[in-house]
Every structure is written in structure tokens, then in C-alpha cells.
């Protein structure tokens, strides 16, 4: 019954969240590099986000941070390379939780920003539509040039890099996995790693002011 109620609330409140979020204002002057600490049950990961070269992507990510939308989410995917399992990427964020989602932002491809998918790069995940990135992100372990824009392939929006905590990222990459479908087959972490919170370390918070339906039945 609780799951049913949560689903119904998500459906009823999602239009309100989108309406409020569609009016997301442009942030006033911010540092060119915004530092953020992702606190997980395995330890912290600190990233430096390049607002100067990927402003829309960083703006989107920071809206999730400043709203507290990442609190209680998870790292749920480990994409290890075949034949080289110590490299690949991990993925985390809101997953499919529609209660937390904000409208997507246009893709800022690597051939425009100059930020490539190197070791430690943080990048926004998206679906079949390159402009569908929302509240899910990936962190590279080793270079993944196949995620960069090339020719007609628009790739993914890289927007910063890890400056501390790569040991935590590598631990997540090595976790047992299975399940999943399509490109994610066998890549779902069997015991996902909880994201306790994501802390802004510099600049000024700019919450969207949108409703927070995921908090209605939050466990204390």
C-alpha cells in the first residue's frame, strides 16, 4: 500500500515539480570551478565542476545538489570493460525516481566543451535522446573515449573531474553486479552504495524552490 501511495503521489505531484522547475532561473555569478563532495557509505568523493566550459550541465547538477535531491540516492551501476575489469565507469543518482526529477538540459558535447572522458571525469548520463540528461551521472575509471562526441554521435556531457576519492570510485567499480537489460545487462550493483548527501563546498546555494514530494514519506 505504501508503494502504491508513493507512486500515486509521484504521478500527481510530478507536473507541479516540472512547472516550478521549468522556471529555473539562471544562477548569478558563481566560481568558474565549483567543488562538491559526494558522501557515500564507502567514503567521500570530491569533484571539481567546470562551470566555465559546461555551464548548463553544471547548473543542472547543482540544482540537484542545492535542492537536496541526491540525498538518499545510490550508486547503482558498475560498467567494467570486458577483458579489463579494473577500468570502466560507475553510475549513480536518482535512478528512475520521478519524484526527484527536474527538466532536462540540452547536451553540451565534448567537441564543444573540450572536456573529455578521461580518468576521473564526471559526466551526465542520458537515454536515447542526447538531450535527456537529468539527475544521473557517471564517473570514469580510466579513459573512455567512446563516450566523447564523434561524427554523428553526440556522446555525453562531461563537466568536471574527481580531485579526491578515486579509491572510493574504484571500490564501487569492483562491486559484484548482475541483472539489468540491454546495455546495462550484468552491470547493476547487487548491493547499491547509498549516497548519504552531496555537499557544495564553494559558491552560493541556489535551490530551485520546487516541491519535494520524495520527502513526504521519508523515513527518520
HUPEFEN-V72797 format. One record per backbone hydrogen bond with DSSP energy under -0.5 kcal/mol. NH is the residue of the N-H (numbers start at 1). CO is the residue of the C=O. E is the energy in kcal/mol with one decimal. If there is no record, write none. Layout:
BEGIN
nh = <NH NH>
co = <CO CO>
e = <E E>
END
This chain:
BEGIN
nh = <5 6 7 8 9 10 11 12 13 14 15 17 18 19 20 21 22 23 24 34 34 35 36 37 38 38 39 39 40 40 41 43 45 46 47 48 49 49 50 51 51 52 54 58 59 60 61 62 63 64 65 66 67 68 68 69 70 71 72 73 73 74 75 76 76 77 78 79 80 81 81 84 87 88 89 90 91 92 93 94 97 98 100 101 105 109 112 113 114 116 118 120 121 122 123 124 125 130 132 134 137 138 139 140 141 144 147 148 150 153 154 156 157 158 159 160 161 162 163 164 168 169 170 171 172 173 174 175 178 184 185 186 187 188 189 190 192 193 194 195 196 196 197 199 201 202 215 216 218>
co = <1 2 3 4 5 6 7 8 9 10 11 13 14 15 16 17 18 20 21 32 49 33 47 199 36 45 37 197 38 43 194 40 38 164 36 161 34 47 159 32 49 32 50 54 55 56 57 58 59 60 61 62 63 64 65 64 64 68 195 70 195 93 193 74 91 91 187 89 78 84 87 81 84 141 79 139 77 137 74 135 94 96 97 97 133 107 109 109 110 114 116 140 118 160 138 157 136 128 129 125 92 123 90 121 88 117 144 145 153 150 152 147 124 156 122 122 48 120 46 46 165 165 166 167 168 169 170 172 188 181 182 179 184 178 76 176 189 75 192 73 39 194 39 37 35 35 212 213 215>
e = <-2.7 -2.4 -2.4 -2.5 -2.6 -2.4 -2.2 -2.5 -2.9 -1.9 -0.6 -2.3 -2.7 -2.4 -2.2 -2.5 -2.5 -0.9 -2.1 -0.5 -2.1 -0.5 -2.5 -2.8 -0.5 -3.7 -0.7 -2.6 -0.7 -1.4 -1.5 -1.1 -2.3 -3.0 -3.0 -2.9 -3.3 -0.5 -2.4 -1.8 -1.4 -1.1 -2.2 -2.4 -2.5 -2.2 -2.4 -2.9 -1.7 -1.4 -1.9 -3.4 -1.7 -0.6 -1.2 -2.1 -0.7 -1.0 -2.3 -2.2 -0.5 -1.5 -2.9 -0.7 -1.6 -1.9 -2.7 -3.1 -0.9 -0.7 -2.8 -1.3 -2.1 -2.6 -1.7 -2.1 -2.3 -2.6 -2.0 -2.1 -2.0 -1.3 -1.7 -0.5 -0.8 -0.7 -1.7 -2.1 -2.4 -0.7 -1.9 -1.6 -2.2 -1.9 -2.7 -2.3 -2.4 -0.6 -1.9 -0.5 -2.7 -3.3 -2.3 -2.6 -2.9 -3.0 -2.2 -1.5 -2.6 -2.1 -0.6 -2.1 -0.5 -1.0 -2.6 -0.8 -2.0 -2.4 -2.9 -1.5 -0.8 -1.6 -2.5 -1.6 -2.1 -2.3 -1.5 -1.5 -2.1 -2.1 -1.7 -5.0 -2.5 -1.6 -2.5 -2.0 -0.6 -1.9 -0.5 -3.4 -2.0 -0.8 -1.3 -2.9 -3.0 -0.7 -1.9 -1.4 -1.4>
END
